Amino acid sequence: MAQFTIEMLSDQCGVSIPNLRTWQRYGLLKPARDGNGRRFYDYSHLMRTQMIVKWLERGIPLTEIAKLVKGEHATLNSQWALYQESLLSALEKPTSDKLRALLRRLGRELPAGLMVDNIIAPLRLWLQQGQNATQNTRRVRFDTLVLEYITWVLQTMRKRPAASLVIIPLNMNDPLAVWLEALRSSSEGFRIEVLCEAVQHPELKMFVAEHYMLYSDLPLTPLQEVQLQQWQSEGMPLFFAGRAFQSLSTFPSTLYNDALEDVG
């Protein structure tokens, strides 16, 4: 039977090591031990991890998933709205400590993509409604603390040997969006570097990296499309993110997933 380290299980499932360790503390994953007492994981743990992710995608919290695993009665209602309300409540506090703690707790419990899509993104949409001083202050404060959290996650990830990824925004309407893509990619185990401003025509060879993510939430210019085709013809290890690449006819829709498989 194949045996995995926690790093291998993380790579196989696209779930961060902090997520897996948190799920262990909830009793959802119990590693086996070999004759020397070393912990290992096998195919059953891989299947259990995939099952946990599916439950989390439905918004079921870890406490209820733990009951399901034990065969106990569990409440299967989605908790995404409650997570959002908890962050909003913490945002109203005069200090930021509670919001910081909530972001870190949710980050330990949830895969980054679920956290971005079901908690952070909906909250940001709501905070962008209205232009009064109070709402603007909430919005800027929330974005600032989310950015602080993301930079903390990326710094933590750099301590682990892994493939390097440089994220380069070509065109950027929303400055935080590229950082949210970095948070999402952190679940794949990359050591990530992010450019904080858009560079319309970057020189990729200036970076020593194993992979590059090009981000754009605005349409590419004709010159950028030509440059992209050239990079692809040269076999550059590219990932893509942002609305511009969702409709670009020259963009191969399977390239991102293929690249992730290569990393694994």
C-alpha positions as CSV (number, residue, x, y, z in Angstrom):
1,M,0.0,0.0,0.0
2,A,1.3,3.4,-0.9
3,Q,2.4,5.6,2.0
4,F,2.4,9.4,2.0
5,T,4.1,12.0,4.1
6,I,1.9,15.0,5.1
7,E,3.7,17.0,2.4
8,M,2.7,14.4,-0.2
9,L,-0.9,14.3,1.0
10,S,-1.0,18.1,0.8
11,D,0.3,18.0,-2.8
12,Q,-2.0,15.2,-3.9
13,C,-5.1,16.9,-2.6
14,G,-4.3,20.6,-3.1
15,V,-4.9,21.3,0.6
16,S,-2.4,23.2,2.7
17,I,-0.4,21.5,5.5
18,P,-1.9,23.9,8.1
19,N,-5.4,22.7,6.9
20,L,-4.5,19.1,7.3
21,R,-3.0,19.6,10.8
22,T,-6.1,21.5,11.9
23,W,-8.3,18.7,10.6
24,Q,-6.2,16.2,12.6
25,R,-6.9,18.2,15.8
26,Y,-10.6,18.0,15.0
27,G,-10.2,14.2,14.8
28,L,-11.0,14.0,11.1
29,L,-7.6,12.6,10.0
30,K,-5.7,10.1,12.0
31,P,-2.3,9.2,10.6
32,A,-1.0,5.7,11.0
33,R,2.5,4.8,12.3
34,D,5.1,2.5,10.9
35,G,7.3,0.1,12.9
36,N,9.6,3.0,13.8
37,G,6.8,5.1,15.1
38,R,6.8,7.5,12.2
39,R,3.5,8.9,11.0
40,F,2.3,8.2,7.5
41,Y,-0.8,8.5,5.4
42,D,-2.3,6.1,2.8
43,Y,-5.0,6.0,0.2
44,S,-7.8,6.0,2.8
45,H,-6.5,9.4,4.1
46,L,-6.5,10.8,0.6
47,M,-10.1,9.7,0.2
48,R,-11.1,11.1,3.6
49,T,-9.4,14.4,2.7
50,Q,-11.3,14.7,-0.5
51,M,-14.5,13.9,1.4
52,I,-13.8,16.7,4.0
53,V,-13.2,19.2,1.1
54,K,-16.6,18.3,-0.4
55,W,-18.4,18.9,2.9
56,L,-16.5,22.2,3.4
57,E,-17.6,23.3,-0.1
58,R,-21.2,23.0,1.1
59,G,-20.4,25.3,4.0
60,I,-20.5,22.6,6.7
61,P,-18.2,23.6,9.6
62,L,-15.5,21.2,10.9
63,T,-17.4,20.7,14.2
64,E,-20.3,19.2,12.3
65,I,-18.1,17.2,9.9
66,A,-16.5,15.7,13.0
67,K,-19.9,14.5,14.2
68,L,-20.6,13.0,10.7
69,V,-17.4,11.1,10.9
70,K,-18.3,9.7,14.3
71,G,-21.7,8.7,13.1
72,E,-23.5,11.3,15.2
73,H,-26.3,13.6,14.2
74,A,-25.0,16.7,12.5
75,T,-26.5,19.9,11.3
76,L,-25.9,20.1,7.5
77,N,-26.8,23.8,6.9
78,S,-24.4,26.0,5.1
79,Q,-22.5,28.4,7.5
80,W,-21.0,30.7,4.9
81,A,-23.4,33.6,5.9
82,L,-22.4,33.1,9.6
83,Y,-18.7,33.2,8.8
84,Q,-19.3,36.5,6.9
85,E,-21.4,37.9,9.8
86,S,-18.6,37.0,12.2
87,L,-16.0,38.9,10.2
88,L,-18.3,41.9,9.8
89,S,-18.9,41.9,13.6
90,A,-15.2,41.8,14.2
91,L,-14.8,44.6,11.7
92,E,-16.9,46.9,13.9
93,K,-14.6,46.6,16.8
94,P,-12.2,49.5,17.5
95,T,-9.2,47.2,17.5
96,S,-8.3,44.7,14.8
97,D,-7.1,41.8,16.9
98,K,-10.4,39.8,16.7
99,L,-10.6,40.1,12.9
100,R,-6.9,39.1,12.6
101,A,-7.6,36.1,14.8
102,L,-10.7,35.1,12.8
103,L,-8.9,35.3,9.5
104,R,-6.2,33.0,10.7
105,R,-8.6,30.6,12.3
106,L,-10.7,30.4,9.1
107,G,-7.5,30.0,7.1
108,R,-6.5,27.0,9.2
109,E,-9.9,25.4,8.9
110,L,-10.7,26.1,5.2
111,P,-8.9,25.6,1.9
112,A,-7.8,29.0,0.6
113,G,-10.0,28.9,-2.5
114,L,-13.2,28.2,-0.4
115,M,-12.3,31.1,1.9
116,V,-11.7,33.5,-0.9
117,D,-14.9,32.5,-2.9
118,N,-17.4,32.1,-0.1
119,I,-16.3,34.5,2.6
120,I,-13.8,37.2,1.4
121,A,-15.2,37.9,-2.1
122,P,-18.9,38.2,-1.0
123,L,-17.9,40.5,1.9
124,R,-15.8,42.7,-0.4
125,L,-18.8,43.1,-2.8
126,W,-21.1,44.1,0.1
127,L,-18.5,46.6,1.5
128,Q,-18.2,48.2,-2.0
129,Q,-21.8,49.2,-1.9
130,G,-22.4,52.8,-0.8
131,Q,-19.9,55.6,-0.7
132,N,-20.5,57.1,2.7
133,A,-17.5,57.6,5.0
134,T,-18.4,54.8,7.3
135,Q,-18.7,52.2,4.6
136,N,-15.5,53.4,2.9
137,T,-13.6,53.1,6.1
138,R,-14.9,49.5,6.6
139,R,-14.0,48.6,3.1
140,V,-10.4,49.9,3.3
141,R,-9.9,48.5,6.7
142,F,-11.1,45.0,5.7
143,D,-8.9,45.0,2.6
144,T,-5.9,46.1,4.6
145,L,-6.3,43.3,7.1
146,V,-6.9,40.7,4.4
147,L,-3.7,41.9,2.7
148,E,-1.9,41.6,6.0
149,Y,-3.2,38.1,6.4
150,I,-2.2,37.1,2.9
151,T,1.4,38.4,3.3
152,W,1.6,36.4,6.6
153,V,0.5,33.2,4.8
154,L,3.0,33.7,1.9
155,Q,5.8,34.4,4.3
156,T,5.0,31.2,6.2
157,M,4.9,29.2,3.0
158,R,8.4,30.3,2.1
159,K,9.8,28.3,5.0
160,R,8.9,25.0,3.1
161,P,11.0,23.8,0.2
162,A,8.6,24.0,-2.8
163,A,8.4,25.2,-6.4
164,S,8.6,28.9,-6.8
165,L,5.8,31.0,-8.4
166,V,6.0,34.7,-9.5
167,I,2.6,36.4,-9.9
168,I,2.7,39.3,-12.3
169,P,-0.4,41.5,-12.9
170,L,-0.5,42.7,-16.5
171,N,-3.5,45.0,-16.1
172,M,-5.2,45.5,-12.7
173,N,-8.4,47.2,-11.8
174,D,-8.6,45.8,-8.3
175,P,-5.2,45.9,-6.5
176,L,-6.3,43.3,-3.9
177,A,-7.5,40.7,-6.5
178,V,-4.0,39.6,-7.4
179,W,-3.2,39.0,-3.8
180,L,-6.3,36.9,-3.5
181,E,-5.1,34.8,-6.4
182,A,-1.8,34.4,-4.4
183,L,-3.7,33.2,-1.4
184,R,-5.6,30.7,-3.6
185,S,-2.4,29.4,-5.0
186,S,-0.9,29.0,-1.6
187,S,-3.0,25.8,-1.2
188,E,-0.9,24.3,-4.0
189,G,2.3,24.6,-1.9
190,F,4.1,27.2,-3.9
191,R,6.7,29.7,-2.6
192,I,5.1,32.8,-4.0
193,E,6.3,36.2,-5.0
194,V,3.8,38.9,-6.0
195,L,4.3,42.1,-7.9
196,C,2.1,44.8,-6.2
197,E,1.7,46.9,-9.4
198,A,0.7,46.1,-12.9
199,V,3.5,45.6,-15.5
200,Q,2.0,45.7,-18.9
201,H,5.0,44.2,-20.7
202,P,7.1,42.3,-18.2
203,E,10.5,40.7,-18.8
204,L,10.0,37.3,-17.4
205,K,13.6,36.4,-17.6
206,M,14.4,38.9,-14.9
207,F,12.9,36.4,-12.4
208,V,14.4,33.2,-11.2
209,A,11.2,31.1,-10.9
210,E,9.9,27.7,-11.9
211,H,6.5,29.0,-12.7
212,Y,4.8,32.3,-13.7
213,M,1.2,33.4,-13.1
214,L,0.0,36.2,-15.4
215,Y,-3.0,38.1,-13.9
216,S,-5.3,40.5,-15.6
217,D,-8.8,41.6,-14.6
218,L,-9.0,43.9,-17.7
219,P,-8.9,42.9,-21.4
220,L,-5.5,42.3,-22.8
221,T,-4.1,44.7,-25.4
222,P,-3.3,43.3,-28.9
223,L,0.4,43.6,-28.1
224,Q,-0.1,41.7,-24.8
225,E,-1.9,38.9,-26.8
226,V,1.0,38.7,-29.2
227,Q,3.5,38.6,-26.3
228,L,1.5,35.8,-24.6
229,Q,1.5,33.7,-27.8
230,Q,5.3,34.2,-28.0
231,W,5.8,33.0,-24.4
232,Q,3.6,30.0,-25.0
233,S,5.5,29.1,-28.2
234,E,8.7,29.3,-26.1
235,G,7.3,26.8,-23.6
236,M,7.3,29.2,-20.7
237,P,5.7,27.6,-17.6
238,L,2.7,29.9,-17.3
239,F,-0.4,29.9,-15.2
240,F,-3.2,32.4,-15.8
241,A,-5.8,34.1,-13.6
242,G,-8.3,36.9,-13.9
243,R,-11.3,37.7,-16.1
244,A,-9.1,38.6,-19.2
245,F,-8.1,34.9,-19.6
246,Q,-11.5,33.4,-19.2
247,S,-12.6,34.6,-22.6
248,L,-9.3,34.9,-24.5
249,S,-9.6,32.7,-27.5
250,T,-5.8,31.9,-27.7
251,F,-5.8,30.8,-24.0
252,P,-5.8,27.0,-23.7
253,S,-8.3,26.3,-20.9
254,T,-6.5,23.1,-19.8
255,L,-3.0,24.7,-19.4
256,Y,-3.5,25.8,-15.7
257,N,-4.6,22.3,-14.6
258,D,-1.9,20.6,-16.6
259,A,0.7,22.8,-15.0
260,L,-0.6,22.0,-11.5
261,E,-0.3,18.3,-12.3
262,D,3.3,18.8,-13.4
263,V,4.0,20.5,-10.0
264,G,2.4,17.6,-8.1
